[in-house]
Amino acid sequence: MCNKGAAGVDMMEVDSFKDYLVSQKDALICSILGGRYRRHPTRRVFIPKGNGMAQHTD
């Protein structure tokens, strides 16, 4: 795991995600197909580079 299991913007740890997805699969599919699903905004992170510049993630 690249993030060592750390929680994301939704505060859910990586290990908990599979159980959540299995239990909420049908509701998630219905909300996507019904046009009701709204994703959380992504958190922009700036990564300093060796040349003094910064690269952002999206």
PDBQT receptor file of N, H, CA, C and O in Angstrom, charges set to zero:
ATOM      1  N   MET A   1       0.836  -1.172   0.000  1.00  0.00    +0.000 N 
ATOM      2  CA  MET A   1       0.000   0.000   0.000  1.00  0.00    +0.000 C 
ATOM      3  C   MET A   1       0.885   1.240   0.000  1.00  0.00    +0.000 C 
ATOM      4  O   MET A   1       1.739   1.390   0.874  1.00  0.00    +0.000 OA
ATOM      5  N   CYS A   2       0.697   2.101  -0.939  1.00  0.00    +0.000 N 
ATOM      6  H   CYS A   2       0.003   1.979  -1.648  1.00  0.00    +0.000 HD
ATOM      7  CA  CYS A   2       1.529   3.302  -1.039  1.00  0.00    +0.000 C 
ATOM      8  C   CYS A   2       1.274   4.285   0.094  1.00  0.00    +0.000 C 
ATOM      9  O   CYS A   2       2.191   4.978   0.534  1.00  0.00    +0.000 OA
ATOM     10  N   ASN A   3       0.032   4.350   0.567  1.00  0.00    +0.000 N 
ATOM     11  H   ASN A   3      -0.713   3.787   0.210  1.00  0.00    +0.000 HD
ATOM     12  CA  ASN A   3      -0.280   5.316   1.618  1.00  0.00    +0.000 C 
ATOM     13  C   ASN A   3      -0.266   4.694   3.011  1.00  0.00    +0.000 C 
ATOM     14  O   ASN A   3      -0.688   5.324   3.980  1.00  0.00    +0.000 OA
ATOM     15  N   LYS A   4       0.211   3.479   3.107  1.00  0.00    +0.000 N 
ATOM     16  H   LYS A   4       0.554   2.967   2.319  1.00  0.00    +0.000 HD
ATOM     17  CA  LYS A   4       0.317   2.753   4.381  1.00  0.00    +0.000 C 
ATOM     18  C   LYS A   4      -1.025   2.640   5.100  1.00  0.00    +0.000 C 
ATOM     19  O   LYS A   4      -1.066   2.575   6.329  1.00  0.00    +0.000 OA
ATOM     20  N   GLY A   5      -2.124   2.616   4.341  1.00  0.00    +0.000 N 
ATOM     21  H   GLY A   5      -2.090   2.668   3.343  1.00  0.00    +0.000 HD
ATOM     22  CA  GLY A   5      -3.450   2.440   4.917  1.00  0.00    +0.000 C 
ATOM     23  C   GLY A   5      -4.043   3.694   5.514  1.00  0.00    +0.000 C 
ATOM     24  O   GLY A   5      -5.064   3.623   6.198  1.00  0.00    +0.000 OA
ATOM     25  N   ALA A   6      -3.432   4.842   5.276  1.00  0.00    +0.000 N 
ATOM     26  H   ALA A   6      -2.603   4.900   4.721  1.00  0.00    +0.000 HD
ATOM     27  CA  ALA A   6      -3.915   6.093   5.866  1.00  0.00    +0.000 C 
ATOM     28  C   ALA A   6      -5.292   6.455   5.317  1.00  0.00    +0.000 C 
ATOM     29  O   ALA A   6      -5.636   6.126   4.182  1.00  0.00    +0.000 OA
ATOM     30  N   ALA A   7      -6.060   7.133   6.145  1.00  0.00    +0.000 N 
ATOM     31  H   ALA A   7      -5.780   7.399   7.067  1.00  0.00    +0.000 HD
ATOM     32  CA  ALA A   7      -7.395   7.568   5.747  1.00  0.00    +0.000 C 
ATOM     33  C   ALA A   7      -7.303   8.691   4.723  1.00  0.00    +0.000 C 
ATOM     34  O   ALA A   7      -6.370   9.494   4.754  1.00  0.00    +0.000 OA
ATOM     35  N   GLY A   8      -8.266   8.744   3.823  1.00  0.00    +0.000 N 
ATOM     36  H   GLY A   8      -9.024   8.092   3.798  1.00  0.00    +0.000 HD
ATOM     37  CA  GLY A   8      -8.327   9.810   2.824  1.00  0.00    +0.000 C 
ATOM     38  C   GLY A   8      -9.231  10.935   3.285  1.00  0.00    +0.000 C 
ATOM     39  O   GLY A   8      -9.469  11.097   4.482  1.00  0.00    +0.000 OA
ATOM     40  N   VAL A   9      -9.738  11.720   2.332  1.00  0.00    +0.000 N 
ATOM     41  H   VAL A   9      -9.544  11.589   1.360  1.00  0.00    +0.000 HD
ATOM     42  CA  VAL A   9     -10.592  12.854   2.681  1.00  0.00    +0.000 C 
ATOM     43  C   VAL A   9     -11.894  12.402   3.318  1.00  0.00    +0.000 C 
ATOM     44  O   VAL A   9     -12.525  13.179   4.034  1.00  0.00    +0.000 OA
ATOM     45  N   ASP A  10     -12.312  11.168   3.078  1.00  0.00    +0.000 N 
ATOM     46  H   ASP A  10     -11.799  10.537   2.496  1.00  0.00    +0.000 HD
ATOM     47  CA  ASP A  10     -13.538  10.654   3.680  1.00  0.00    +0.000 C 
ATOM     48  C   ASP A  10     -13.289  10.034   5.053  1.00  0.00    +0.000 C 
ATOM     49  O   ASP A  10     -14.217   9.536   5.690  1.00  0.00    +0.000 OA
ATOM     50  N   MET A  11     -12.040  10.065   5.507  1.00  0.00    +0.000 N 
ATOM     51  H   MET A  11     -11.286  10.469   4.989  1.00  0.00    +0.000 HD
ATOM     52  CA  MET A  11     -11.622   9.542   6.811  1.00  0.00    +0.000 C 
ATOM     53  C   MET A  11     -11.805   8.025   6.935  1.00  0.00    +0.000 C 
ATOM     54  O   MET A  11     -11.833   7.499   8.048  1.00  0.00    +0.000 OA
ATOM     55  N   MET A  12     -11.930   7.319   5.809  1.00  0.00    +0.000 N 
ATOM     56  H   MET A  12     -11.908   7.746   4.905  1.00  0.00    +0.000 HD
ATOM     57  CA  MET A  12     -12.045   5.863   5.823  1.00  0.00    +0.000 C 
ATOM     58  C   MET A  12     -10.679   5.264   5.513  1.00  0.00    +0.000 C 
ATOM     59  O   MET A  12     -10.053   5.603   4.509  1.00  0.00    +0.000 OA
ATOM     60  N   GLU A  13     -10.230   4.375   6.382  1.00  0.00    +0.000 N 
ATOM     61  H   GLU A  13     -10.739   4.099   7.198  1.00  0.00    +0.000 HD
ATOM     62  CA  GLU A  13      -8.948   3.719   6.157  1.00  0.00    +0.000 C 
ATOM     63  C   GLU A  13      -9.082   2.693   5.040  1.00  0.00    +0.000 C 
ATOM     64  O   GLU A  13     -10.165   2.159   4.802  1.00  0.00    +0.000 OA
ATOM     65  N   VAL A  14      -7.990   2.424   4.367  1.00  0.00    +0.000 N 
ATOM     66  H   VAL A  14      -7.110   2.857   4.560  1.00  0.00    +0.000 HD
ATOM     67  CA  VAL A  14      -7.986   1.525   3.214  1.00  0.00    +0.000 C 
ATOM     68  C   VAL A  14      -8.521   0.145   3.586  1.00  0.00    +0.000 C 
ATOM     69  O   VAL A  14      -9.266  -0.453   2.810  1.00  0.00    +0.000 OA
ATOM     70  N   ASP A  15      -8.160  -0.363   4.743  1.00  0.00    +0.000 N 
ATOM     71  H   ASP A  15      -7.554   0.123   5.374  1.00  0.00    +0.000 HD
ATOM     72  CA  ASP A  15      -8.600  -1.700   5.154  1.00  0.00    +0.000 C 
ATOM     73  C   ASP A  15     -10.115  -1.783   5.324  1.00  0.00    +0.000 C 
ATOM     74  O   ASP A  15     -10.692  -2.857   5.150  1.00  0.00    +0.000 OA
ATOM     75  N   SER A  16     -10.768  -0.672   5.660  1.00  0.00    +0.000 N 
ATOM     76  H   SER A  16     -10.299   0.200   5.800  1.00  0.00    +0.000 HD
ATOM     77  CA  SER A  16     -12.216  -0.650   5.870  1.00  0.00    +0.000 C 
ATOM     78  C   SER A  16     -12.994  -0.525   4.568  1.00  0.00    +0.000 C 
ATOM     79  O   SER A  16     -14.188  -0.820   4.531  1.00  0.00    +0.000 OA
ATOM     80  N   PHE A  17     -12.331  -0.092   3.503  1.00  0.00    +0.000 N 
ATOM     81  H   PHE A  17     -11.361   0.147   3.533  1.00  0.00    +0.000 HD
ATOM     82  CA  PHE A  17     -13.045   0.215   2.266  1.00  0.00    +0.000 C 
ATOM     83  C   PHE A  17     -13.706  -1.005   1.633  1.00  0.00    +0.000 C 
ATOM     84  O   PHE A  17     -14.840  -0.911   1.164  1.00  0.00    +0.000 OA
ATOM     85  N   LYS A  18     -13.021  -2.145   1.611  1.00  0.00    +0.000 N 
ATOM     86  H   LYS A  18     -12.100  -2.221   1.993  1.00  0.00    +0.000 HD
ATOM     87  CA  LYS A  18     -13.595  -3.334   0.975  1.00  0.00    +0.000 C 
ATOM     88  C   LYS A  18     -14.891  -3.748   1.661  1.00  0.00    +0.000 C 
ATOM     89  O   LYS A  18     -15.883  -4.029   0.988  1.00  0.00    +0.000 OA
ATOM     90  N   ASP A  19     -14.895  -3.790   2.997  1.00  0.00    +0.000 N 
ATOM     91  H   ASP A  19     -14.089  -3.561   3.544  1.00  0.00    +0.000 HD
ATOM     92  CA  ASP A  19     -16.107  -4.162   3.726  1.00  0.00    +0.000 C 
ATOM     93  C   ASP A  19     -17.234  -3.174   3.441  1.00  0.00    +0.000 C 
ATOM     94  O   ASP A  19     -18.384  -3.572   3.252  1.00  0.00    +0.000 OA
ATOM     95  N   TYR A  20     -16.897  -1.877   3.411  1.00  0.00    +0.000 N 
ATOM     96  H   TYR A  20     -15.963  -1.554   3.564  1.00  0.00    +0.000 HD
ATOM     97  CA  TYR A  20     -17.897  -0.849   3.121  1.00  0.00    +0.000 C 
ATOM     98  C   TYR A  20     -18.464  -1.035   1.715  1.00  0.00    +0.000 C 
ATOM     99  O   TYR A  20     -19.677  -0.970   1.515  1.00  0.00    +0.000 OA
ATOM    100  N   LEU A  21     -17.590  -1.264   0.755  1.00  0.00    +0.000 N 
ATOM    101  H   LEU A  21     -16.604  -1.317   0.918  1.00  0.00    +0.000 HD
ATOM    102  CA  LEU A  21     -18.031  -1.413  -0.628  1.00  0.00    +0.000 C 
ATOM    103  C   LEU A  21     -18.948  -2.621  -0.787  1.00  0.00    +0.000 C 
ATOM    104  O   LEU A  21     -19.966  -2.542  -1.475  1.00  0.00    +0.000 OA
ATOM    105  N   VAL A  22     -18.597  -3.730  -0.159  1.00  0.00    +0.000 N 
ATOM    106  H   VAL A  22     -17.770  -3.795   0.401  1.00  0.00    +0.000 HD
ATOM    107  CA  VAL A  22     -19.428  -4.933  -0.247  1.00  0.00    +0.000 C 
ATOM    108  C   VAL A  22     -20.803  -4.676   0.366  1.00  0.00    +0.000 C 
ATOM    109  O   VAL A  22     -21.815  -5.087  -0.203  1.00  0.00    +0.000 OA
ATOM    110  N   SER A  23     -20.854  -4.006   1.511  1.00  0.00    +0.000 N 
ATOM    111  H   SER A  23     -20.032  -3.673   1.973  1.00  0.00    +0.000 HD
ATOM    112  CA  SER A  23     -22.131  -3.781   2.189  1.00  0.00    +0.000 C 
ATOM    113  C   SER A  23     -22.982  -2.706   1.517  1.00  0.00    +0.000 C 
ATOM    114  O   SER A  23     -24.205  -2.722   1.651  1.00  0.00    +0.000 OA
ATOM    115  N   GLN A  24     -22.364  -1.781   0.803  1.00  0.00    +0.000 N 
ATOM    116  H   GLN A  24     -21.370  -1.768   0.693  1.00  0.00    +0.000 HD
ATOM    117  CA  GLN A  24     -23.096  -0.666   0.195  1.00  0.00    +0.000 C 
ATOM    118  C   GLN A  24     -23.179  -0.738  -1.326  1.00  0.00    +0.000 C 
ATOM    119  O   GLN A  24     -23.601   0.219  -1.976  1.00  0.00    +0.000 OA
ATOM    120  N   LYS A  25     -22.777  -1.869  -1.888  1.00  0.00    +0.000 N 
ATOM    121  H   LYS A  25     -22.434  -2.646  -1.360  1.00  0.00    +0.000 HD
ATOM    122  CA  LYS A  25     -22.688  -1.999  -3.350  1.00  0.00    +0.000 C 
ATOM    123  C   LYS A  25     -23.999  -1.665  -4.050  1.00  0.00    +0.000 C 
ATOM    124  O   LYS A  25     -24.009  -0.870  -4.990  1.00  0.00    +0.000 OA
ATOM    125  N   ASP A  26     -25.100  -2.254  -3.610  1.00  0.00    +0.000 N 
ATOM    126  H   ASP A  26     -25.093  -2.900  -2.846  1.00  0.00    +0.000 HD
ATOM    127  CA  ASP A  26     -26.383  -2.038  -4.285  1.00  0.00    +0.000 C 
ATOM    128  C   ASP A  26     -26.832  -0.584  -4.193  1.00  0.00    +0.000 C 
ATOM    129  O   ASP A  26     -27.318  -0.023  -5.175  1.00  0.00    +0.000 OA
ATOM    130  N   ALA A  27     -26.676   0.028  -3.027  1.00  0.00    +0.000 N 
ATOM    131  H   ALA A  27     -26.282  -0.427  -2.228  1.00  0.00    +0.000 HD
ATOM    132  CA  ALA A  27     -27.063   1.435  -2.860  1.00  0.00    +0.000 C 
ATOM    133  C   ALA A  27     -26.194   2.341  -3.723  1.00  0.00    +0.000 C 
ATOM    134  O   ALA A  27     -26.687   3.313  -4.296  1.00  0.00    +0.000 OA
ATOM    135  N   LEU A  28     -24.912   2.031  -3.819  1.00  0.00    +0.000 N 
ATOM    136  H   LEU A  28     -24.512   1.241  -3.353  1.00  0.00    +0.000 HD
ATOM    137  CA  LEU A  28     -24.004   2.824  -4.637  1.00  0.00    +0.000 C 
ATOM    138  C   LEU A  28     -24.374   2.727  -6.120  1.00  0.00    +0.000 C 
ATOM    139  O   LEU A  28     -24.398   3.737  -6.822  1.00  0.00    +0.000 OA
ATOM    140  N   ILE A  29     -24.657   1.527  -6.586  1.00  0.00    +0.000 N 
ATOM    141  H   ILE A  29     -24.637   0.706  -6.016  1.00  0.00    +0.000 HD
ATOM    142  CA  ILE A  29     -25.057   1.342  -7.987  1.00  0.00    +0.000 C 
ATOM    143  C   ILE A  29     -26.338   2.115  -8.283  1.00  0.00    +0.000 C 
ATOM    144  O   ILE A  29     -26.439   2.777  -9.316  1.00  0.00    +0.000 OA
ATOM    145  N   CYS A  30     -27.315   2.035  -7.381  1.00  0.00    +0.000 N 
ATOM    146  H   CYS A  30     -27.232   1.498  -6.541  1.00  0.00    +0.000 HD
ATOM    147  CA  CYS A  30     -28.582   2.751  -7.587  1.00  0.00    +0.000 C 
ATOM    148  C   CYS A  30     -28.373   4.258  -7.628  1.00  0.00    +0.000 C 
ATOM    149  O   CYS A  30     -28.976   4.946  -8.451  1.00  0.00    +0.000 OA
ATOM    150  N   SER A  31     -27.522   4.776  -6.743  1.00  0.00    +0.000 N 
ATOM    151  H   SER A  31     -27.032   4.217  -6.074  1.00  0.00    +0.000 HD
ATOM    152  CA  SER A  31     -27.306   6.225  -6.734  1.00  0.00    +0.000 C 
ATOM    153  C   SER A  31     -26.552   6.691  -7.977  1.00  0.00    +0.000 C 
ATOM    154  O   SER A  31     -26.806   7.787  -8.476  1.00  0.00    +0.000 OA
ATOM    155  N   ILE A  32     -25.631   5.875  -8.483  1.00  0.00    +0.000 N 
ATOM    156  H   ILE A  32     -25.425   4.984  -8.078  1.00  0.00    +0.000 HD
ATOM    157  CA  ILE A  32     -24.916   6.240  -9.717  1.00  0.00    +0.000 C 
ATOM    158  C   ILE A  32     -25.871   6.213 -10.908  1.00  0.00    +0.000 C 
ATOM    159  O   ILE A  32     -25.933   7.170 -11.679  1.00  0.00    +0.000 OA
ATOM    160  N   LEU A  33     -26.608   5.123 -11.055  1.00  0.00    +0.000 N 
ATOM    161  H   LEU A  33     -26.558   4.346 -10.428  1.00  0.00    +0.000 HD
ATOM    162  CA  LEU A  33     -27.524   5.000 -12.191  1.00  0.00    +0.000 C 
ATOM    163  C   LEU A  33     -28.672   6.001 -12.112  1.00  0.00    +0.000 C 
ATOM    164  O   LEU A  33     -29.200   6.424 -13.140  1.00  0.00    +0.000 OA
ATOM    165  N   GLY A  34     -29.060   6.381 -10.893  1.00  0.00    +0.000 N 
ATOM    166  H   GLY A  34     -28.631   6.037 -10.057  1.00  0.00    +0.000 HD
ATOM    167  CA  GLY A  34     -30.148   7.342 -10.707  1.00  0.00    +0.000 C 
ATOM    168  C   GLY A  34     -29.703   8.790 -10.776  1.00  0.00    +0.000 C 
ATOM    169  O   GLY A  34     -30.525   9.698 -10.652  1.00  0.00    +0.000 OA
ATOM    170  N   GLY A  35     -28.406   9.018 -10.972  1.00  0.00    +0.000 N 
ATOM    171  H   GLY A  35     -27.739   8.280 -11.072  1.00  0.00    +0.000 HD
ATOM    172  CA  GLY A  35     -27.896  10.381 -11.088  1.00  0.00    +0.000 C 
ATOM    173  C   GLY A  35     -27.800  11.117  -9.766  1.00  0.00    +0.000 C 
ATOM    174  O   GLY A  35     -27.683  12.343  -9.759  1.00  0.00    +0.000 OA
ATOM    175  N   ARG A  36     -27.845  10.408  -8.647  1.00  0.00    +0.000 N 
ATOM    176  H   ARG A  36     -27.940   9.413  -8.653  1.00  0.00    +0.000 HD
ATOM    177  CA  ARG A  36     -27.802  11.049  -7.333  1.00  0.00    +0.000 C 
ATOM    178  C   ARG A  36     -26.426  11.016  -6.682  1.00  0.00    +0.000 C 
ATOM    179  O   ARG A  36     -26.212  11.670  -5.661  1.00  0.00    +0.000 OA
ATOM    180  N   TYR A  37     -25.496  10.270  -7.253  1.00  0.00    +0.000 N 
ATOM    181  H   TYR A  37     -25.670   9.739  -8.083  1.00  0.00    +0.000 HD
ATOM    182  CA  TYR A  37     -24.164  10.143  -6.655  1.00  0.00    +0.000 C 
ATOM    183  C   TYR A  37     -23.383  11.432  -6.840  1.00  0.00    +0.000 C 
ATOM    184  O   TYR A  37     -23.304  11.961  -7.948  1.00  0.00    +0.000 OA
ATOM    185  N   ARG A  38     -22.806  11.937  -5.759  1.00  0.00    +0.000 N 
ATOM    186  H   ARG A  38     -22.870  11.507  -4.859  1.00  0.00    +0.000 HD
ATOM    187  CA  ARG A  38     -21.948  13.120  -5.812  1.00  0.00    +0.000 C 
ATOM    188  C   ARG A  38     -20.651  12.772  -5.106  1.00  0.00    +0.000 C 
ATOM    189  O   ARG A  38     -20.650  12.424  -3.925  1.00  0.00    +0.000 OA
ATOM    190  N   ARG A  39     -19.555  12.865  -5.829  1.00  0.00    +0.000 N 
ATOM    191  H   ARG A  39     -19.556  13.147  -6.788  1.00  0.00    +0.000 HD
ATOM    192  CA  ARG A  39     -18.262  12.541  -5.232  1.00  0.00    +0.000 C 
ATOM    193  C   ARG A  39     -17.783  13.695  -4.364  1.00  0.00    +0.000 C 
ATOM    194  O   ARG A  39     -18.200  14.839  -4.543  1.00  0.00    +0.000 OA
ATOM    195  N   HIS A  40     -16.913  13.382  -3.433  1.00  0.00    +0.000 N 
ATOM    196  H   HIS A  40     -16.574  12.452  -3.287  1.00  0.00    +0.000 HD
ATOM    197  CA  HIS A  40     -16.275  14.410  -2.616  1.00  0.00    +0.000 C 
ATOM    198  C   HIS A  40     -15.200  15.089  -3.449  1.00  0.00    +0.000 C 
ATOM    199  O   HIS A  40     -14.577  14.448  -4.296  1.00  0.00    +0.000 OA
ATOM    200  N   PRO A  41     -14.973  16.373  -3.221  1.00  0.00    +0.000 N 
ATOM    201  CA  PRO A  41     -13.898  17.033  -3.968  1.00  0.00    +0.000 C 
ATOM    202  C   PRO A  41     -12.544  16.438  -3.601  1.00  0.00    +0.000 C 
ATOM    203  O   PRO A  41     -12.333  15.986  -2.476  1.00  0.00    +0.000 OA
ATOM    204  N   THR A  42     -11.638  16.446  -4.562  1.00  0.00    +0.000 N 
ATOM    205  H   THR A  42     -11.810  16.813  -5.477  1.00  0.00    +0.000 HD
ATOM    206  CA  THR A  42     -10.300  15.928  -4.298  1.00  0.00    +0.000 C 
ATOM    207  C   THR A  42      -9.481  16.963  -3.546  1.00  0.00    +0.000 C 
ATOM    208  O   THR A  42      -9.737  18.164  -3.640  1.00  0.00    +0.000 OA
ATOM    209  N   ARG A  43      -8.513  16.495  -2.815  1.00  0.00    +0.000 N 
ATOM    210  H   ARG A  43      -8.306  15.519  -2.739  1.00  0.00    +0.000 HD
ATOM    211  CA  ARG A  43      -7.627  17.387  -2.074  1.00  0.00    +0.000 C 
ATOM    212  C   ARG A  43      -6.363  17.579  -2.900  1.00  0.00    +0.000 C 
ATOM    213  O   ARG A  43      -5.667  16.613  -3.213  1.00  0.00    +0.000 OA
ATOM    214  N   ARG A  44      -6.072  18.806  -3.247  1.00  0.00    +0.000 N 
ATOM    215  H   ARG A  44      -6.637  19.591  -2.993  1.00  0.00    +0.000 HD
ATOM    216  CA  ARG A  44      -4.890  19.113  -4.053  1.00  0.00    +0.000 C 
ATOM    217  C   ARG A  44      -3.668  19.145  -3.146  1.00  0.00    +0.000 C 
ATOM    218  O   ARG A  44      -3.676  19.783  -2.094  1.00  0.00    +0.000 OA
ATOM    219  N   VAL A  45      -2.627  18.454  -3.565  1.00  0.00    +0.000 N 
ATOM    220  H   VAL A  45      -2.620  17.935  -4.420  1.00  0.00    +0.000 HD
ATOM    221  CA  VAL A  45      -1.386  18.384  -2.802  1.00  0.00    +0.000 C 
ATOM    222  C   VAL A  45      -0.247  18.828  -3.708  1.00  0.00    +0.000 C 
ATOM    223  O   VAL A  45      -0.128  18.357  -4.839  1.00  0.00    +0.000 OA
ATOM    224  N   PHE A  46       0.590  19.736  -3.212  1.00  0.00    +0.000 N 
ATOM    225  H   PHE A  46       0.493  20.119  -2.293  1.00  0.00    +0.000 HD
ATOM    226  CA  PHE A  46       1.748  20.176  -3.974  1.00  0.00    +0.000 C 
ATOM    227  C   PHE A  46       2.963  19.363  -3.555  1.00  0.00    +0.000 C 
ATOM    228  O   PHE A  46       3.247  19.217  -2.367  1.00  0.00    +0.000 OA
ATOM    229  N   ILE A  47       3.671  18.841  -4.537  1.00  0.00    +0.000 N 
ATOM    230  H   ILE A  47       3.440  18.959  -5.503  1.00  0.00    +0.000 HD
ATOM    231  CA  ILE A  47       4.839  18.003  -4.300  1.00  0.00    +0.000 C 
ATOM    232  C   ILE A  47       6.067  18.782  -4.753  1.00  0.00    +0.000 C 
ATOM    233  O   ILE A  47       6.216  19.052  -5.944  1.00  0.00    +0.000 OA
ATOM    234  N   PRO A  48       6.952  19.148  -3.821  1.00  0.00    +0.000 N 
ATOM    235  CA  PRO A  48       8.150  19.892  -4.220  1.00  0.00    +0.000 C 
ATOM    236  C   PRO A  48       9.068  19.020  -5.073  1.00  0.00    +0.000 C 
ATOM    237  O   PRO A  48       9.238  17.829  -4.812  1.00  0.00    +0.000 OA
ATOM    238  N   LYS A  49       9.645  19.629  -6.081  1.00  0.00    +0.000 N 
ATOM    239  H   LYS A  49       9.507  20.596  -6.293  1.00  0.00    +0.000 HD
ATOM    240  CA  LYS A  49      10.564  18.932  -6.977  1.00  0.00    +0.000 C 
ATOM    241  C   LYS A  49      11.977  19.463  -6.768  1.00  0.00    +0.000 C 
ATOM    242  O   LYS A  49      12.159  20.546  -6.213  1.00  0.00    +0.000 OA
ATOM    243  N   GLY A  50      12.961  18.717  -7.204  1.00  0.00    +0.000 N 
ATOM    244  H   GLY A  50      12.813  17.836  -7.655  1.00  0.00    +0.000 HD
ATOM    245  CA  GLY A  50      14.361  19.068  -7.000  1.00  0.00    +0.000 C 
ATOM    246  C   GLY A  50      14.794  20.359  -7.676  1.00  0.00    +0.000 C 
ATOM    247  O   GLY A  50      15.774  20.972  -7.252  1.00  0.00    +0.000 OA
ATOM    248  N   ASN A  51      14.091  20.786  -8.714  1.00  0.00    +0.000 N 
ATOM    249  H   ASN A  51      13.295  20.288  -9.058  1.00  0.00    +0.000 HD
ATOM    250  CA  ASN A  51      14.485  21.982  -9.443  1.00  0.00    +0.000 C 
ATOM    251  C   ASN A  51      13.850  23.260  -8.891  1.00  0.00    +0.000 C 
ATOM    252  O   ASN A  51      13.899  24.304  -9.540  1.00  0.00    +0.000 OA
ATOM    253  N   GLY A  52      13.259  23.184  -7.706  1.00  0.00    +0.000 N 
ATOM    254  H   GLY A  52      13.219  22.336  -7.178  1.00  0.00    +0.000 HD
ATOM    255  CA  GLY A  52      12.637  24.354  -7.097  1.00  0.00    +0.000 C 
ATOM    256  C   GLY A  52      11.188  24.558  -7.504  1.00  0.00    +0.000 C 
ATOM    257  O   GLY A  52      10.507  25.427  -6.960  1.00  0.00    +0.000 OA
ATOM    258  N   MET A  53      10.719  23.779  -8.439  1.00  0.00    +0.000 N 
ATOM    259  H   MET A  53      11.272  23.072  -8.881  1.00  0.00    +0.000 HD
ATOM    260  CA  MET A  53       9.333  23.875  -8.891  1.00  0.00    +0.000 C 
ATOM    261  C   MET A  53       8.475  22.940  -8.038  1.00  0.00    +0.000 C 
ATOM    262  O   MET A  53       8.995  22.127  -7.273  1.00  0.00    +0.000 OA
ATOM    263  N   ALA A  54       7.179  23.064  -8.180  1.00  0.00    +0.000 N 
ATOM    264  H   ALA A  54       6.756  23.723  -8.801  1.00  0.00    +0.000 HD
ATOM    265  CA  ALA A  54       6.255  22.177  -7.471  1.00  0.00    +0.000 C 
ATOM    266  C   ALA A  54       5.263  21.612  -8.477  1.00  0.00    +0.000 C 
ATOM    267  O   ALA A  54       4.852  22.292  -9.416  1.00  0.00    +0.000 OA
ATOM    268  N   GLN A  55       4.896  20.383  -8.267  1.00  0.00    +0.000 N 
ATOM    269  H   GLN A  55       5.230  19.831  -7.504  1.00  0.00    +0.000 HD
ATOM    270  CA  GLN A  55       3.912  19.726  -9.119  1.00  0.00    +0.000 C 
ATOM    271  C   GLN A  55       2.697  19.442  -8.257  1.00  0.00    +0.000 C 
ATOM    272  O   GLN A  55       2.835  18.983  -7.123  1.00  0.00    +0.000 OA
ATOM    273  N   HIS A  56       1.505  19.710  -8.778  1.00  0.00    +0.000 N 
ATOM    274  H   HIS A  56       1.392  20.084  -9.699  1.00  0.00    +0.000 HD
ATOM    275  CA  HIS A  56       0.309  19.430  -7.990  1.00  0.00    +0.000 C 
ATOM    276  C   HIS A  56      -0.374  18.172  -8.492  1.00  0.00    +0.000 C 
ATOM    277  O   HIS A  56      -0.264  17.802  -9.661  1.00  0.00    +0.000 OA
ATOM    278  N   THR A  57      -1.077  17.530  -7.586  1.00  0.00    +0.000 N 
ATOM    279  H   THR A  57      -1.167  17.830  -6.636  1.00  0.00    +0.000 HD
ATOM    280  CA  THR A  57      -1.849  16.344  -7.932  1.00  0.00    +0.000 C 
ATOM    281  C   THR A  57      -3.295  16.753  -8.091  1.00  0.00    +0.000 C 
ATOM    282  O   THR A  57      -3.771  17.640  -7.383  1.00  0.00    +0.000 OA
ATOM    283  N   ASP A  58      -3.990  16.130  -8.995  1.00  0.00    +0.000 N 
ATOM    284  H   ASP A  58      -3.603  15.410  -9.571  1.00  0.00    +0.000 HD
ATOM    285  CA  ASP A  58      -5.431  16.384  -9.179  1.00  0.00    +0.000 C 
ATOM    286  C   ASP A  58      -6.167  15.087  -9.221  1.00  0.00    +0.000 C 
ATOM    287  O   ASP A  58      -7.389  15.075  -9.369  1.00  0.00    +0.000 OA
TER     288      ASP A  58
